[in-house]
Amino acid sequence: MINYIEEARQVIKLEIDSLIAMMERLDESFIRACTILSESNKVITAGVGKSGMIGRKIAATLSSIGLPSVFLHPVEALHGDIGIIQKGDSVILLSKSGNTEEIITLIPYIKSRKASIIAITGNPDSYLSRAADVSLDASVEAEACPFNLAPTTSTTAALVMGDALAVACMKIREVSLEDFSLTHPQGQIGRNISLQVRDVMHKNEHLAWINPEAAFKDALIEISNKKLGCVCILDSNKKLIGIITDGDVRRILQIRDNIGNISAAEVMTTNPVSINEDAFLNDALLVMENRDSQISALPVINSAGECVGLIRTHDILRSGF
């Protein structure tokens, strides 16, 4: 009987091992490729079959970081579409064998148009590798396919090489979050980097808060009434000094049988993490998730340091992601 889980693990392990080997082979060629791409007017990717699919994804990723990119089918290129390639452009050619006929045929016409060629190939000794201005070695020991035929490990390697190029170009071109938002006006990414915390947070009468002298019982009532899973503790100047979450409530109930005479200050977590109302939703998510113990709610403060709201992970997800 087939052990499907073990089969899947073997596929994943093979692909991981191939990526590690590719990572260790990175050399000056990768630096040259990044330099060429970052200085290009635009980038054209080309490949046949599964390599073409990876080429489309690489072009889409580069476009998303503000580097104009388009996929060009090698066959259509020689029937008019090669006009998209101009002097100062760079062309990423993908081929596992490095000897794909349609790709090889295209090379002299790319060179005649004064565009740079970057090869991503599984055969560093191939014609494509030798003809390119820069060749990146994305070779793999074997495909995950039981016949070592179906493009699996090799397409993963090419895809990851493309991702590495794109991220490196982001660093070289100093792409900012604001720059990135211009190419992602809609969808999850767009909302993440265009909507601010103030646009989503609970505020005014919907904000759960009490003063530190209040009884713990009052904190429980406020948590229940506002249904936010926590209550902010504010001083007389509306400055945040603490927070009581559902977790704090559970912990105090585990160690205290009588809660009638406990104050909110005795239970609250002091100096809680907070975020400014001008921050993007992406910043709020990073604050909540990039911690040893993740939190699901953040008090929101304004430029004067006053607590003006509360934002939860659920609120961000419900905002339209």
Beta strands, then each sheet from edge to edge (+ up, - down):
strand 1: 43-46
strand 2: 69-71
strand 3: 90-95
strand 4: 116-121
strand 5: 134-137
strand 6: 209-210
strand 7: 230-234
strand 8: 240-245
strand 9: 269-270
strand 10: 275-276
strand 11: 297-301
strand 12: 307-312
sheet 1: 2+ 1+ 3+ 4+ 5+
sheet 2: 6+ 7+ 8- 9+
sheet 3: 10+ 11+ 12-
end
